[in-house]
Amino acid sequence: MTLGLPLKQIIQEMENLPLKESVKPKWMYENAARILNIEH
């Protein structure tokens, strides 16, 4: 399965998003943990 873009480019673009530092952990981990019922 391919994502259409190289993973390195996806990560770089994600890191360049204008997100507040307080939002990044929620976006990158906490929402997924909540959906997957993973304790954090």
Backbone as numpy.savetxt, mean C-alpha at the origin, in Angstrom:
# Nx Ny Nz CAx CAy CAz Cx Cy Cz
0.79 -14.34 -13.57 -0.05 -13.15 -13.57 0.83 -11.90 -13.57
0.54 -10.98 -14.43 1.29 -9.73 -14.46 0.38 -8.59 -14.04
0.98 -7.57 -13.50 0.22 -6.42 -13.04 0.13 -5.33 -14.10
0.80 -5.52 -15.21 0.79 -4.53 -16.28 1.97 -3.58 -16.19
2.49 -3.37 -15.01 3.66 -2.51 -14.81 4.68 -3.29 -13.98
5.95 -2.99 -14.15 6.95 -3.64 -13.30 6.72 -3.28 -11.82
6.91 -4.24 -10.94 6.70 -4.02 -9.52 7.51 -2.83 -9.00
8.73 -2.68 -9.47 9.58 -1.55 -9.05 8.90 -0.22 -9.37
8.28 -0.12 -10.53 7.58 1.11 -10.92 6.34 1.34 -10.06
5.61 0.29 -9.77 4.41 0.40 -8.93 4.79 0.93 -7.55
5.85 0.36 -6.97 6.30 0.80 -5.65 6.76 2.24 -5.68
7.50 2.61 -6.71 7.98 3.99 -6.82 6.81 4.97 -6.93
5.84 4.64 -7.76 4.68 5.52 -7.90 3.89 5.62 -6.61
3.77 4.51 -5.90 3.07 4.51 -4.62 3.79 5.40 -3.61
5.11 5.29 -3.57 5.90 6.10 -2.63 5.81 7.59 -2.97
5.54 7.93 -4.21 5.46 9.33 -4.62 4.07 9.94 -4.45
3.11 9.14 -3.99 1.77 9.69 -3.78 1.81 10.73 -2.67
1.04 11.80 -2.81 1.06 12.86 -1.79 0.19 12.50 -0.58
0.62 11.47 0.16 -0.12 11.03 1.34 0.52 11.58 2.60
-0.30 11.92 3.56 0.23 12.33 4.86 0.87 11.11 5.51
1.88 11.36 6.32 2.57 10.26 7.00 1.61 9.45 7.87
0.60 10.10 8.44 -0.36 9.39 9.29 -1.28 8.47 8.50
-1.40 8.70 7.21 -2.29 7.91 6.36 -1.58 6.66 5.84
-0.29 6.74 5.63 0.45 5.64 5.00 0.27 4.30 5.71
0.42 4.21 7.05 0.24 2.90 7.70 -1.18 2.36 7.54
-2.16 3.25 7.56 -3.54 2.81 7.38 -3.73 2.25 5.98
-3.21 2.95 5.01 -3.38 2.56 3.62 -2.58 1.31 3.29
-1.37 1.23 3.84 -0.48 0.13 3.48 -0.71 -1.14 4.29
-1.25 -1.03 5.49 -1.35 -2.22 6.32 -2.67 -2.35 7.05
-3.06 -1.32 7.77 -4.18 -1.46 8.69 -5.50 -1.81 8.00
-5.77 -1.25 6.84 -7.00 -1.61 6.13 -6.98 -3.06 5.71
-5.87 -3.51 5.16 -5.76 -4.93 4.75 -5.85 -5.85 5.96
-5.20 -5.49 7.04 -5.26 -6.32 8.25 -6.69 -6.43 8.75
-7.42 -5.34 8.72 -8.81 -5.36 9.16 -9.66 -6.25 8.25
-9.48 -6.12 6.95 -10.26 -6.91 6.01 -9.92 -8.40 6.14
-8.65 -8.70 6.32 -8.20 -10.10 6.42 -8.27 -10.64 7.84
-8.74 -9.81 8.76 -8.86 -10.18 10.18 -7.52 -10.63 10.76
-6.49 -9.83 10.48 -5.15 -10.08 11.00 -4.91 -9.09 12.13
-4.44 -9.60 13.27 -4.15 -8.69 14.39 -2.89 -7.92 14.10
-2.88 -6.66 14.53 -1.68 -5.84 14.35 -1.33 -5.11 15.60
